[in-house]
Amino acid sequence: MVMMLYVFLNKGVAYSFLVEFMWAAGIVLLIMNRKSLIINVSRPVKLLFFFIVLSFLYILYGLTRYSLIDVIRDSFIFQYAWFAFIIFLYQDEQDYIWNRLFKIYAWFPIVGFCIFLAQFFIPSLSEFALFGNIPLVLYKYGDMGIHLLISSVLLLMYSDKVASKKRGLLVLFIVLDFLIIAAYSRAGALSYLIGLFCFIYFNKDAVLKSRTRFVMKWLPLVMLIVIPLYVSIQVNENFQGRSIGFDQIKDNFGSIIGAGINANSENNVTWRLIWWAKIIDYSFSPTGMFIGKGLGISLADSDGILSLDDELRSPHNFHLNIMARFGVILFFVWVYWMHLIIKPIFKKQLGTLSLAISCILMAFLLNASFDVFLEGPMGAMPFWTWVGLLFITEARS
């Protein structure tokens, strides 16, 4: 239920603290079942546990300099990773887990489009906040791109579980949702395309290849239906100056390759690159190399970054956040851990399930390179849950 809420409502339930309650309850269960718990102790698992322990040491050090709330908030950059271990409690229930996940993501393309409509066309909902002052239907489109990828992958894998009419409807909504995402989030669109391409290209399952060819065969007809719907959507520009339309998509992808002509897109890229350059510069100093700036400090304030978001503390790059707070040495250990997670994609005999999870995790990590994504519960809970699913899937095989 909590996963469903965070997939369907995203930022609107971020301050419900449901994920944090689950996190705490899961750790209690791990402690209670520590003697009977069987964990596949692979190299990625060992490194992940090392990150968690190191984060705890940084908490103790950070408390000597900064407030408890700020230190604990920053520590969840790795503390959310407990979800990858909590999933080991249910490794004998994998069929149940996959069935639940499929039911959530089978509805996501339709729910995602309805959330988009509610933001722009239903005033009573667009301002309604249930937790804190965040509107319940406020959705980050980069996050939406990742969840749409998961929906697409699971629909290809388990399309036999969906009636043919609903399957066709879902394909329509997936294409429509992707065009919306492409207009609002470069990272979300790019993560979706790369993740889906890798899953299709490296898959060796004949049945899955046949399903992919069938979808591609009907894609031109789907586009003939979707494009008129898409161009008929008229909404105001968002806070970044972006709006629905193929011109916006062209500007977004143009800015990725350095050919953008839209001032808002270029300013957004420049602002991030300047901050990232600062982090790389001071991280290769003697102090930054080994221990970083630690937890509790606002990197935005420390680095002299001005932003429209008063709550911004960390750069829009999860990996450089690790470099800034923990030092360059740990950053390279993190890069090595990502290598271990993504490397199986390129194995010729990799099973379809492991390939799907690895491609999904790669998309998570790519999107986290351009957004404050894995630092919060909206991205962290699903990501670390999928990491745990990869661990128990490999243990099972």
Secondary structure, 3 states (H helix, E strand, C coil): CHHHHHHHHHHHHHHHCHHHHHHHHHHHHHHHCCCCCCCCCCHHHHHHHHHHHHHHHHHHHHCCCCCHHHHHHHHHHHHCCHHHHHHHHHHHHHHHHHHHHHHHHHHHHHHHHHHHHHHHHCHHHHCCEEECCEECCCCCHHHHHHHHHHHHHHHHHCHHHCCHHHHHHHHHHHHHHHHHHHHHCHHHHHHHHHHHHHHHHHCCCHHHHHHHHHHHHHHHHHHHHHHHHHHCCCCCCCCCCCCCCHHHHHHHHHHHCCCCCCHHHHHHHHHHHHHHHHHHHHHCCHHHHHCCCCCCCCHHHHCCCCCCCCCCCCCCCHHHHHHHHHCHHHHHHHHHHHHHHHHHHHCCCCCHHHHHHHHHHHHHHHHCCCCCCCCCHHHHHHHHHHHHHHHHHHHHC
